[in-house]
Amino acid sequence: MNCFYHPSSPAIGTCKYCQRGLCSDCAAVVDDVIACKNRHEDEVHKFETLAARNLFQSERVGSVYMRNFTFYGLVGLAFVGFGWWQLKWLGLQAALFMALGVFLLYAAIANYLEGRKYK
């Protein structure tokens, strides 16, 4: 492949923004990637900043799912345990507590499985 701007020169890489081949005279290194010198440097920097921000957000989202897993799991166990403990005295109300606890345990499992996608 040859340089887009100097067809007689061999390309050393492609611009991250426009995907054109660039020779050493036309290439600028921006955030460890190549961009067209004096043309696409700002755009490539914005791309790289956005990509880094997305990776950071992905890690934060995964930790939120794991925090929800812990909370829902503990509260679900508490509701199931309380319902089981009070089943003799509360009857149908205790069954309602246990059903709510089972639903919260289901939510905990769903959050755990979703959180694993972001690791």
DOTOR-126194 format. One line per 2 residues: number of its first residue (from 1); for each residue x, y negated, z of N, C-alpha, C, O. Coordinates in pm, whole numbers, plus 50000, padded with zeros to 5 digits. Layout:
NUM = X:Y:Z:X:Y:Z:X:Y:Z:X:Y:Z | ...
//
This chain:
1 = 50085:50117:50000:50000:50000:50000:50090:49877:50000:50195:49874:50064 | 50046:49776:49927:50120:49651:49920:50044:49541:49994:49926:49555:50026
3 = 50116:49432:50020:50058:49317:50089:49948:49254:50002:49964:49240:49881 | 49838:49216:50065:49729:49153:49993:49770:49017:49938:49734:48980:49826
5 = 49847:48943:50016:49886:48808:49977:50012:48805:49891:50031:48712:49813 | 50099:48906:49905:50221:48919:49824:50224:49059:49764:50285:49149:49822
7 = 50159:49081:49650:50145:49215:49593:50278:49285:49563:50280:49407:49546 | 50386:49213:49556:50514:49278:49528:50583:49330:49655:50681:49402:49646
9 = 50532:49293:49772:50593:49336:49900:50513:49451:49960:50390:49453:49954 | 50585:49548:50017:50514:49660:50082:50449:49613:50213:50503:49529:50284
11 = 50334:49669:50243:50262:49634:50365:50320:49710:50484:50359:49826:50471 | 50325:49645:50598:50371:49710:50721:50253:49752:50809:50270:49826:50906
13 = 50133:49704:50775:50013:49737:50852:49894:49664:50795:49904:49595:50693 | 49780:49679:50862:49658:49613:50817:49606:49520:50926:49626:49543:51046
15 = 49540:49415:50881:49481:49318:50973:49363:49383:51044:49280:49448:50981 | 49356:49366:51174:49245:49423:51252:49111:49359:51215:49006:49422:51230
17 = 49113:49237:51166:48989:49165:51133:48940:49195:50992:48824:49231:50973 | 49028:49180:50893:48983:49194:50753:49029:49324:50687:48987:49352:50574
19 = 49111:49402:50752:49159:49532:50702:49244:49521:50577:49255:49618:50502 | 49305:49406:50554:49392:49388:50438:49535:49426:50475:49579:49405:50588
21 = 49606:49483:50379:49746:49515:50400:49830:49389:50412:49808:49292:50340 | 49927:49390:50504:50010:49273:50530:50157:49309:50530:50197:49413:50582
23 = 50238:49221:50470:50383:49237:50475:50433:49171:50603:50355:49112:50678 | 50562:49181:50628:50617:49125:50752:50606:48973:50756:50601:48915:50865
25 = 50603:48907:50641:50589:48761:50640:50445:48717:50672:50426:48608:50727 | 50347:48798:50641:50206:48761:50659:50146:48815:50789:50036:48776:50827
27 = 50217:48902:50857:50162:48967:50976:50198:48890:51103:50309:48839:51117 | 50103:48882:51193:50124:48825:51326:50076:48928:51427:49971:48990:51408
29 = 50152:48946:51533:50114:49042:51637:50035:48967:51744:50084:48873:51807 | 49911:49009:51762:49822:48948:51860:49770:49059:51951:49701:49150:51905
31 = 49801:49053:52080:49755:49154:52176:49789:49296:52130:49705:49386:52139 | 49908:49315:52081:49960:49446:52035:49892:49500:51910:49905:49619:51882
33 = 49821:49418:51835:49766:49458:51706:49805:49354:51602:49847:49243:51635 | 49789:49391:51476:49832:49303:51366:49713:49222:51314:49602:49273:51301
35 = 49740:49095:51284:49640:49005:51226:49706:48923:51117:49828:48910:51113 | 49624:48868:51027:49675:48777:50925:49728:48651:50993:49657:48586:51070
37 = 49854:48619:50965:49917:48503:51027:49845:48375:50983:49821:48354:50864 | 49812:48291:51079:49746:48161:51058:49608:48174:50995:49555:48076:50941
39 = 49548:48293:51000:49415:48311:50943:49319:48377:51042:49212:48323:51071 | 49356:48492:51093:49263:48571:51175:49315:48598:51316:49266:48690:51383
41 = 49409:48523:51362:49466:48549:51494:49363:48528:51606:49356:48607:51699 | 49283:48422:51596:49184:48396:51699:49076:48505:51702:49035:48550:51809
43 = 49030:48547:51585:48927:48649:51579:48975:48781:51637:48902:48848:51709 | 49099:48818:51605:49155:48943:51657:49170:48935:51809:49144:49032:51879
45 = 49213:48821:51859:49224:48805:52004:49086:48820:52070:49075:48881:52176 | 48982:48766:52008:48847:48780:52062:48802:48926:52060:48740:48973:52155
47 = 48834:48999:51953:48802:49142:51946:48867:49219:52060:48802:49298:52128 | 48995:49194:52081:49069:49266:52184:49019:49230:52324:49011:49317:52411
49 = 48984:49105:52346:48930:49064:52475:48796:49132:52500:48769:49178:52611 | 48712:49137:52397:48582:49201:52410:48596:49351:52437:48523:49406:52519
51 = 48689:49416:52371:48710:49559:52392:48758:49586:52535:48712:49680:52599 | 48849:49503:52586:48897:49520:52722:48785:49497:52823:48775:49568:52923
53 = 48701:49399:52797:48588:49371:52886:48489:49487:52886:48435:49522:52990 | 48466:49547:52770:48375:49662:52761:48427:49781:52839:48351:49851:52904
55 = 48558:49805:52832:48616:49916:52909:48600:49891:53058:48569:49983:53133 | 48622:49768:53102:48607:49734:53243:48462:49754:53288:48437:49811:53394
57 = 48367:49708:53208:48225:49723:53241:48186:49871:53246:48106:49910:53330 | 48242:49951:53157:48212:50093:53156:48253:50159:53287:48181:50243:53340
59 = 48368:50120:53339:48413:50175:53468:48320:50129:53581:48290:50208:53671 | 48276:50005:53577:48186:49955:53680:48051:50025:53675:47993:50055:53780
61 = 48001:50052:53556:47871:50118:53542:47878:50259:53602:47786:50303:53670 | 47987:50328:53576:48003:50462:53632:48003:50462:53783:47944:50551:53844
63 = 48067:50364:53844:48070:50359:53991:47932:50325:54047:47899:50370:54157 | 47853:50246:53976:47717:50214:54022:47631:50340:54021:47554:50363:54114
65 = 47643:50421:53917:47567:50545:53913:47606:50638:54029:47520:50703:54088 | 47733:50643:54060:47777:50729:54170:47729:50676:54305:47696:50753:54395
67 = 47725:50544:54320:47672:50485:54443:47523:50516:54456:47476:50548:54565 | 47448:50506:54346:47306:50541:54348:47286:50688:54379:47193:50725:54452
69 = 47371:50773:54325:47364:50917:54354:47375:50941:54503:47297:51018:54560 | 47470:50878:54568:47490:50896:54712:47369:50847:54791:47319:50916:54879
71 = 47322:50726:54759:47209:50669:54832:47082:50753:54814:47017:50788:54912 | 47047:50784:54690:46925:50861:54665:46934:51000:54726:46836:51053:54778
73 = 47053:51059:54720:47069:51191:54778:47049:51192:54929:46981:51279:54983 | 47109:51095:54998:47096:51089:55144:46952:51056:55185:46899:51119:55277
75 = 46890:50960:55119:46752:50925:55152:46658:51041:55118:46565:51069:55193 | 46682:51107:55005:46600:51222:54968:46612:51334:55070:46511:51394:55107
77 = 46733:51363:55116:46750:51465:55220:46680:51425:55349:46621:51509:55417 | 46687:51296:55384:46620:51249:55505:46468:51267:55493:46404:51311:55589
79 = 46411:51234:55378:46266:51250:55360:46226:51397:55363:46126:51432:55427 | 46301:51482:55296:46269:51626:55296:46282:51681:55438:46196:51756:55484
81 = 46390:51644:55507:46410:51691:55644:46301:51644:55739:46251:51721:55820 | 46265:51516:55729:46159:51463:55815:46026:51531:55785:45952:51566:55877
83 = 45995:51549:55658:45870:51617:55621:45866:51760:55672:45763:51805:55721 | 45975:51830:55659:45982:51968:55707:45967:51973:55859:45897:52060:55912
85 = 46032:51880:55926:46029:51875:56073:45888:51841:56123:45845:51893:56226 | 45816:51754:56053:45683:51707:56096:45569:51782:56028:45453:51744:56045
87 = 45598:51886:55951:45494:51958:55877:45384:52011:55969:45267:52009:55934 | 45422:52059:56084:45326:52117:56179:45228:52011:56231:45110:52040:56252
89 = 45276:51888:56252:45191:51786:56314:45125:51693:56211:45013:51647:56234 | 45191:51666:56101:45136:51570:56005:45061:51634:55889:44980:51568:55825
91 = 45086:51758:55862:45015:51830:55757:45042:51773:55618:45155:51776:55569 | 44938:51720:55555:44948:51672:55418:45043:51551:55406:45111:51536:55305
93 = 45046:51468:55509:45139:51354:55506:45284:51402:55502:45368:51342:55434 | 45314:51509:55575:45449:51564:55574:45483:51619:55436:45596:51607:55389
95 = 45384:51680:55372:45407:51730:55236:45435:51615:55141:45515:51628:55049 | 45369:51501:55163:45396:51382:55082:45540:51333:55103:45608:51296:55008
97 = 45585:51334:55229:45725:51297:55257:45821:51391:55186:45921:51347:55128 | 45792:51520:55189:45880:51617:55124:45878:51599:54972:45982:51610:54907
99 = 45762:51571:54916:45754:51549:54771:45833:51425:54731:45903:51425:54630 | 45823:51320:54809:45902:51199:54783:46051:51229:54794:46131:51180:54714
101 = 46088:51309:54892:46228:51348:54908:46279:51427:54790:46392:51407:54745 | 46197:51518:54739:46236:51598:54622:46253:51507:54500:46346:51525:54422
103 = 46162:51410:54486:46176:51315:54376:46306:51236:54388:46374:51215:54288 | 46341:51192:54507:46465:51118:54527:46588:51207:54501:46688:51159:54448
105 = 46579:51332:54535:46690:51424:54504:46703:51442:54353:46814:51449:54300 | 46590:51448:54284:46594:51454:54137:46661:51328:54081:46745:51337:53991
107 = 46624:51211:54135:46686:51085:54091:46836:51085:54120:46914:51033:54040 | 46876:51143:54232:47018:51150:54265:47092:51236:54162:47200:51198:54116
109 = 47035:51349:54127:47099:51437:54029:47107:51368:53893:47209:51377:53824 | 47000:51299:53855:46999:51227:53726:47107:51119:53725:47175:51102:53624
111 = 47123:51045:53835:47227:50942:53843:47366:51003:53838:47456:50948:53775 | 47384:51117:53904:47515:51184:53901:47551:51225:53758:47664:51202:53713
113 = 47456:51287:53689:47485:51332:53552:47510:51215:53458:47595:51225:53369 | 47436:51105:53476:47459:50987:53392:47593:50922:53424:47662:50875:53334
115 = 47630:50919:53551:47757:50860:53593:47878:50935:53540:47983:50875:53518 | 47864:51064:53519:47976:51143:53465:48010:51105:53323:48122:51129:53278
117 = 47917:51045:53251:47943:51004:53112:48042:50890:53103:48105:50871:52999 | 48056:50813:53210:48139:50693:53207:48278:50714:53267:48348:50617:53293
119 = 48318:50837:53288:48452:50863:53344:48552:50880:53235:48670:50903:53263
//
